[in-house]
Amino acid sequence: MSDPESLRCSSVRNRGGVQRVEGKLRASVERGDYYEAHQMYRTLFFRYMSQAKHAEARELMYHGALLFFSHNQQNSAADLSMLVLEVLEKSDAKVEDEILEHLAKLFSRMDQNSPERAAFVSRALKWSTGGSSKLGHPKLHQLLALTLWKEQNYSESRYHFLHSSDGEGCAQMLVEYSASRGYRNEVDLFVAQAVLQFLCLKNKNSASVVFSTYTEKHPSIQKGPPFVQPLLNFIWFLLLAVDGGKLTVFTVLCEQYQPSLKRDPMYNEYLDRIGQLFFGVPPKQSPSYGGLLGNLLNSLMGSGEDDDGAEEAQEDSSPIELD
């Protein structure tokens, strides 16, 4: 028997064994023997791990967590969800869409206010980039953003969209956010903040997509460009200037639109960073921002990777507020 065929047959046998175990555990849960079933899941987890049966352990914990979630046993389900992450952290599992989708599904079932949920998403994001980056895999960020959007947790959804590559999804969420939580005279603020932050993350493509999609789909924005709102015209010109890369154009643009840019004290801070990234402007020797504003900007850009404080801020996945 060839090696690939042997591995396939072995995988089928292992899956059959897991299914038999799952059947017994499911019956126990259905009877309401939650504590006993939970303890058996943990016992089997450590047994599989000691035998290096990582795939089986992960699969058993994943389906067990979903089973406990379906019976509203949040604590047991969250515990098994953490064991799924433990398998991933201790094995050589590669980052694949299916695994990311499983992690996002577990996240979606957790109680929105539980501390376990925050701990779960922090560890999941860290694993998704091999532990070397605080930002996390863009696909996982997108899946988390979609879940939080459904929960109408717009500010945290927005944070995760910023670290994904889904500019269109971000724009559609922002349209809903603006329509349900914002004032009519703030329609330009929602998209301006997102575009500037995408640019600070050097994600020019998503910045353009979020702007074009938002301005096209928002019911309170007349078709443009040019737009009725000066701030939208500024963002439109800024995206063109970024493509052109001419510092003089960028400088004049920022000067001409200062009245609009003063509506949010963070705008000029973001533009300082954009000037450095796209127009070769040297960084300031003494940044004019500090405290909360500086921390927000550093968190957004993922700077100071060796800084423990910055790492803690990122791992908390604190959202960047719109206002």
C-alpha positions as CSV (number, residue, x, y, z in Angstrom):
1,M,0.0,0.0,0.0
2,S,1.4,3.4,-1.0
3,D,2.1,6.0,1.7
4,P,-0.6,8.4,0.6
5,E,-3.2,5.6,0.6
6,S,-2.0,4.4,3.9
7,L,-2.3,7.8,5.4
8,R,-5.8,8.2,4.0
9,C,-6.9,4.8,5.4
10,S,-5.4,5.8,8.8
11,S,-7.3,9.1,8.8
12,V,-10.6,7.3,8.0
13,R,-10.0,4.8,10.8
14,N,-9.2,7.7,13.2
15,R,-12.2,9.6,12.2
16,G,-14.4,6.6,12.8
17,G,-12.9,6.2,16.3
18,V,-13.6,9.9,17.0
19,Q,-17.2,9.6,15.8
20,R,-17.8,6.6,18.1
21,V,-16.5,8.5,21.1
22,E,-18.5,11.6,20.1
23,G,-21.7,9.4,19.9
24,K,-21.2,8.3,23.5
25,L,-20.4,11.8,24.8
26,R,-23.3,13.3,22.9
27,A,-25.7,10.8,24.5
28,S,-24.3,11.8,27.9
29,V,-24.9,15.5,27.2
30,E,-28.4,14.9,25.9
31,R,-29.2,13.2,29.2
32,G,-28.1,16.3,31.0
33,D,-24.9,14.8,32.5
34,Y,-23.0,18.0,31.7
35,Y,-20.3,17.7,34.3
36,E,-19.4,14.1,33.6
37,A,-19.4,14.7,29.9
38,H,-17.1,17.7,30.3
39,Q,-14.7,15.8,32.4
40,M,-14.6,13.0,29.8
41,Y,-13.9,15.4,27.0
42,R,-10.9,16.7,29.0
43,T,-9.7,13.2,29.8
44,L,-9.8,12.3,26.1
45,F,-8.1,15.5,25.2
46,F,-5.1,14.8,27.3
47,R,-5.0,11.2,26.1
48,Y,-5.0,12.2,22.5
49,M,-2.4,14.9,23.1
50,S,-0.1,12.4,24.9
51,Q,-0.4,10.2,21.8
52,A,0.3,13.2,19.5
53,K,-3.2,12.7,17.9
54,H,-3.5,16.4,17.4
55,A,-6.1,16.4,14.6
56,E,-8.3,14.1,16.5
57,A,-8.0,16.1,19.7
58,R,-8.9,19.3,17.9
59,E,-11.8,17.8,16.1
60,L,-13.3,16.3,19.3
61,M,-12.9,19.5,21.3
62,Y,-14.4,21.6,18.5
63,H,-17.5,19.5,18.1
64,G,-17.8,19.1,21.9
65,A,-17.7,22.9,22.3
66,L,-20.5,23.3,19.7
67,L,-22.5,20.6,21.5
68,F,-22.2,22.4,24.9
69,F,-23.0,25.7,23.2
70,S,-26.2,24.2,21.8
71,H,-27.2,23.2,25.4
72,N,-26.3,26.7,26.7
73,Q,-23.5,25.3,28.8
74,Q,-21.2,28.3,28.2
75,N,-18.5,27.5,30.7
76,S,-17.9,24.0,29.5
77,A,-18.1,25.1,25.9
78,A,-15.6,28.0,26.4
79,D,-13.2,25.6,28.2
80,L,-13.3,23.2,25.2
81,S,-12.8,26.1,22.8
82,M,-9.7,27.0,24.7
83,L,-8.5,23.4,24.3
84,V,-8.9,23.8,20.6
85,L,-6.5,26.7,20.7
86,E,-4.1,24.7,22.9
87,V,-4.0,21.9,20.2
88,L,-3.2,24.5,17.6
89,E,-0.5,26.1,19.7
90,K,1.2,22.8,20.5
91,S,0.9,21.2,17.1
92,D,2.2,22.0,13.6
93,A,-1.2,22.8,12.3
94,K,-1.1,25.2,9.3
95,V,-3.3,28.2,9.1
96,E,-6.1,27.2,6.8
97,D,-9.5,28.7,6.0
98,E,-11.4,25.8,7.6
99,I,-9.6,26.2,10.9
100,L,-10.1,30.0,10.9
101,E,-13.8,29.4,10.1
102,H,-14.0,27.0,13.1
103,L,-12.4,29.5,15.4
104,A,-14.7,32.2,14.2
105,K,-17.7,30.0,14.7
106,L,-16.7,29.2,18.3
107,F,-16.2,32.9,18.9
108,S,-19.7,33.6,17.5
109,R,-21.3,31.2,20.0
110,M,-19.6,32.6,23.1
111,D,-21.4,34.9,25.5
112,Q,-20.7,38.4,24.2
113,N,-19.8,39.7,27.7
114,S,-17.7,36.8,28.9
115,P,-14.0,37.3,29.8
116,E,-13.4,34.0,28.1
117,R,-14.4,35.4,24.8
118,A,-11.8,38.2,25.0
119,A,-9.1,35.7,26.0
120,F,-10.1,33.4,23.2
121,V,-9.9,36.0,20.4
122,S,-6.6,37.3,21.7
123,R,-5.0,33.8,21.6
124,A,-6.7,32.9,18.3
125,L,-5.3,36.0,16.6
126,K,-1.8,35.4,18.0
127,W,-1.8,31.8,16.8
128,S,-3.1,32.8,13.3
129,T,0.2,34.7,12.6
130,G,2.5,32.2,14.3
131,G,2.8,34.3,17.4
132,S,5.1,36.7,15.7
133,S,2.6,39.5,15.0
134,K,0.1,41.2,17.2
135,L,-2.3,42.0,14.4
136,G,-3.5,38.5,13.4
137,H,-4.5,36.9,10.1
138,P,-6.6,39.2,7.9
139,K,-9.1,36.3,7.1
140,L,-9.7,35.7,10.8
141,H,-10.1,39.5,11.4
142,Q,-12.7,39.5,8.6
143,L,-14.7,36.6,10.1
144,L,-14.6,38.2,13.5
145,A,-15.7,41.5,12.1
146,L,-18.7,39.9,10.4
147,T,-19.8,38.2,13.6
148,L,-19.5,41.5,15.6
149,W,-21.4,43.3,12.8
150,K,-24.3,40.8,13.2
151,E,-24.3,41.5,16.9
152,Q,-24.4,45.3,16.1
153,N,-21.1,45.8,18.0
154,Y,-20.1,48.3,15.4
155,S,-17.0,49.7,17.0
156,E,-15.3,46.4,17.5
157,S,-16.4,45.1,14.1
158,R,-14.8,48.2,12.7
159,Y,-11.5,47.5,14.5
160,H,-11.3,44.0,13.0
161,F,-12.4,45.2,9.5
162,L,-9.4,47.6,9.6
163,H,-7.1,44.6,10.0
164,S,-8.7,42.6,7.3
165,S,-8.6,43.1,3.5
166,D,-12.4,43.5,3.2
167,G,-12.9,47.2,2.4
168,E,-16.3,46.5,0.8
169,G,-17.6,44.7,3.9
170,C,-16.2,47.5,6.1
171,A,-18.0,50.1,4.1
172,Q,-21.4,48.3,4.2
173,M,-21.0,48.0,8.0
174,L,-20.2,51.7,8.3
175,V,-23.3,52.6,6.3
176,E,-25.4,50.7,8.7
177,Y,-23.5,52.1,11.7
178,S,-23.9,55.6,10.5
179,A,-27.6,55.2,9.7
180,S,-28.4,53.6,13.0
181,R,-26.1,55.4,15.5
182,G,-24.9,58.6,13.8
183,Y,-26.4,62.0,13.0
184,R,-27.0,63.1,9.4
185,N,-24.2,65.7,9.6
186,E,-21.8,63.0,10.6
187,V,-22.1,60.8,7.5
188,D,-18.7,62.0,6.2
189,L,-16.9,61.4,9.6
190,F,-17.6,57.7,9.5
191,V,-15.8,57.0,6.3
192,A,-13.1,59.6,6.7
193,Q,-11.8,58.0,9.9
194,A,-11.8,54.6,8.2
195,V,-9.9,55.7,5.1
196,L,-7.3,57.6,7.1
197,Q,-6.7,54.5,9.4
198,F,-6.5,52.1,6.4
199,L,-3.9,54.4,4.9
200,C,-2.0,54.5,8.2
201,L,-1.9,50.7,7.9
202,K,-0.5,51.1,4.4
203,N,-3.6,49.4,3.0
204,K,-4.2,51.8,0.1
205,N,-6.5,49.3,-1.8
206,S,-9.0,48.9,1.1
207,A,-8.9,52.6,1.7
208,S,-10.1,53.2,-1.8
209,V,-12.7,50.5,-1.8
210,V,-14.2,51.6,1.5
211,F,-14.5,55.1,0.3
212,S,-16.0,54.3,-3.1
213,T,-18.5,51.7,-1.6
214,Y,-19.5,53.9,1.3
215,T,-20.2,57.0,-0.8
216,E,-22.1,55.0,-3.4
217,K,-24.3,53.1,-0.9
218,H,-25.0,55.6,1.8
219,P,-28.5,57.0,1.3
220,S,-27.6,60.4,2.7
221,I,-24.7,61.1,0.3
222,Q,-25.4,62.6,-3.1
223,K,-23.5,61.0,-5.9
224,G,-20.1,62.3,-6.5
225,P,-17.3,63.3,-6.8
226,P,-17.5,66.2,-6.3
227,F,-19.5,65.8,-3.1
228,V,-21.6,68.3,-1.1
229,Q,-19.5,67.6,2.0
230,P,-16.0,69.2,1.9
231,L,-14.5,66.4,4.0
232,L,-15.5,63.8,1.4
233,N,-13.9,65.9,-1.3
234,F,-10.7,66.0,0.8
235,I,-10.6,62.2,1.1
236,W,-11.2,61.8,-2.6
237,F,-8.3,64.2,-3.4
238,L,-6.2,62.5,-0.8
239,L,-6.6,59.1,-2.4
240,L,-5.6,60.6,-5.8
241,A,-2.6,62.3,-4.2
242,V,-1.5,59.0,-2.6
243,D,-1.5,57.5,-6.1
244,G,0.5,60.4,-7.4
245,G,3.0,60.6,-4.5
246,K,3.7,64.3,-4.9
247,L,4.5,66.0,-1.6
248,T,3.5,69.5,-2.8
249,V,0.0,68.3,-3.7
250,F,-0.4,66.6,-0.3
251,T,0.8,69.7,1.5
252,V,-1.5,72.1,-0.3
253,L,-4.4,69.7,0.1
254,C,-4.0,69.5,3.9
255,E,-3.6,73.3,4.2
256,Q,-6.7,74.0,2.1
257,Y,-9.0,71.6,4.0
258,Q,-7.9,72.6,7.6
259,P,-11.4,73.8,8.5
260,S,-12.8,70.3,7.8
261,L,-9.8,68.5,9.3
262,K,-10.3,70.4,12.6
263,R,-13.6,68.5,13.1
264,D,-11.6,65.6,14.6
265,P,-8.3,66.2,16.5
266,M,-6.9,62.8,15.3
267,Y,-7.1,63.7,11.6
268,N,-3.9,65.7,11.5
269,E,-2.1,63.0,13.5
270,Y,-3.2,60.4,11.0
271,L,-2.1,62.7,8.1
272,D,1.4,63.1,9.7
273,R,1.7,59.3,9.5
274,I,0.3,59.2,6.0
275,G,2.8,61.8,4.9
276,Q,5.7,59.7,6.2
277,L,4.4,56.5,4.5
278,F,3.5,57.8,1.1
279,F,5.2,61.2,0.6
280,G,8.6,60.8,2.3
281,V,7.9,63.3,5.1
282,P,10.4,62.8,7.9
283,P,8.9,61.8,11.3
284,K,8.6,64.6,13.9
285,Q,11.4,64.6,16.5
286,S,8.9,65.4,19.2
287,P,5.4,64.1,18.3
288,S,2.7,66.5,19.1
289,Y,0.4,63.7,20.2
290,G,0.7,61.7,23.4
291,G,-1.3,60.0,26.1
292,L,-4.6,58.5,24.9
293,L,-4.3,59.9,21.3
294,G,-0.8,58.5,20.9
295,N,-1.8,55.1,22.3
296,L,-4.7,54.9,19.9
297,L,-2.5,55.7,16.9
298,N,0.2,53.3,18.0
299,S,-2.4,50.6,18.5
300,L,-3.9,51.2,15.1
301,M,-0.5,51.0,13.4
302,G,0.8,48.1,15.4
303,S,4.0,50.0,16.2
304,G,6.4,49.3,19.0
305,E,6.3,45.6,18.6
306,D,8.9,45.1,21.2
307,D,7.0,47.3,23.7
308,D,5.2,45.4,26.4
309,G,2.6,48.0,26.9
310,A,1.8,48.2,23.3
311,E,1.6,44.4,23.1
312,E,-0.9,44.3,25.9
313,A,-3.0,47.0,24.3
314,Q,-3.1,45.1,21.0
315,E,-3.8,41.7,22.6
316,D,-6.8,43.2,24.3
317,S,-8.1,44.0,20.8
318,S,-9.4,47.3,22.0
319,P,-11.5,49.0,19.3
320,I,-10.5,52.4,18.0
321,E,-13.6,54.5,18.6
322,L,-15.1,56.6,15.9
323,D,-15.7,59.6,18.1
